[in-house]
Amino acid sequence: MSGIPRLRDSTLAFAREGYTFISTRCDRLGTDLFRTRLLLQPVVCLRGAEAAGVFYDPHNFSREHSAPRSAQHLLQDEGSVQTLTGLAHHRRKRLFLDQLSKSSEQRLADIFAEGFDAALSRPDRRRFRVDSDIRAVLTAAALRWAGLEAPRAVVELRAEEFGLMVERAASLGPPNWKARRRRVATERWAAEQVRTLRESDGAADGGSPASAVAHHRDDSGELLPEPVAAVELLNLLRPVVAVGRFMAFAVLALIQRPLWRARLAEGDPEDELLFAQEVRRYFPFFPLVGGTAARSFDWHGHQFRAGDTALLDLYGTNHDARVWHDPESFDPDRFRWWRPDPHTLVPQGGGDVVTGHRCPGEGATLGLIGAAARVVGRHPEFEARIQDLAVDLRHIPAAPKSGVVLTRRTPGS
């Protein structure tokens, strides 16, 4: 028998508490793991850096069948890199790692910064709602970086669809169904891009990220089926737009800490990196991640059996006082003196980026957050008027209640 605490079905409690559900119980029970049920399904909940190390060991857990279909179909869909295991996963993951080299990440950040600066510099721009208006800027940057051309109307349509994929992933019922219907149109558009690239490039060597996806070959030496290539193209583009959630939190931090806004306006790369890391640690992004036990093994008094479902608390691990000094304070300078390991800072997952399922876009995310903060810092004419910036951790995904709105000062105001 397992020696860890066992709780009754926690579906309603999780819905009420959101991001703090696992960590609250771990603190109360004095443990880093407990058993419960969510939606009647048995799960083991884990929290902390040590748990992350166990969870992201590929011998222990896989991502296969680890997410509800409602979320998987919006964020990844079937046949994508996150659903693969072993050598198939490593080969497909390499496709993404190759497109996200340091120089490529920098190019993406530069393209975005140029577009964001242009958006704020428009004479007719009076207000900029960061949490929503930034999506079109990010989508345009992602398409240009990937080597795809699209008119403004298509950019805005894709931006809306990418936003729905992220916002509705944790929802159930009609809101989720609507987003999934919209994703069908997005995948159809992506398939058209893949088809066009294959017809126009022939045996291209993948000079652009989109072309690399279109011409990628798996273990069999065959091109990916068009629907799978379309899904992977979306997996290259959609995460760029998802960074907009971090950007809204970054601007919130600048509003609350004007000294950092002035510092980042100077464009110091180290300050940008420190600030972006703390935004990722401090603010809520994904609350947790699921995994399926790949084998039977014991850990801390619990026997995992192959096929068991586990949930790793990402938000709680990033706020674990055993690792982070004063974790409820926003302090970018903490990263000036200390570098986290792959299991202590896990806003986008943990483990090794090459051999495991850690997000390959972390570098790009950091560059984009830093670029957004720098551009806002260089536009002091935009200020935050009275608004409700409280973040409700019970809601997934969490966001400032009123959104984050920047308003241009008028002469004499």
Helices and strands as residue ranges (DSSP letters): E 6-9, H 11-17, G 18-20, H 21-29, E 33-38, E 41-47, H 49-55, E 61-62, H 69-75, G 81-83, H 86-99, H 102-121, E 127-129, H 130-146, H 152-167, H 174-201, H 209-214, H 226-256, H 258-265, H 269-282, E 288-293, E 297-299, E 302-304, E 309-313, H 314-318, H 334-337, H 362-377, E 382-383, E 405-408
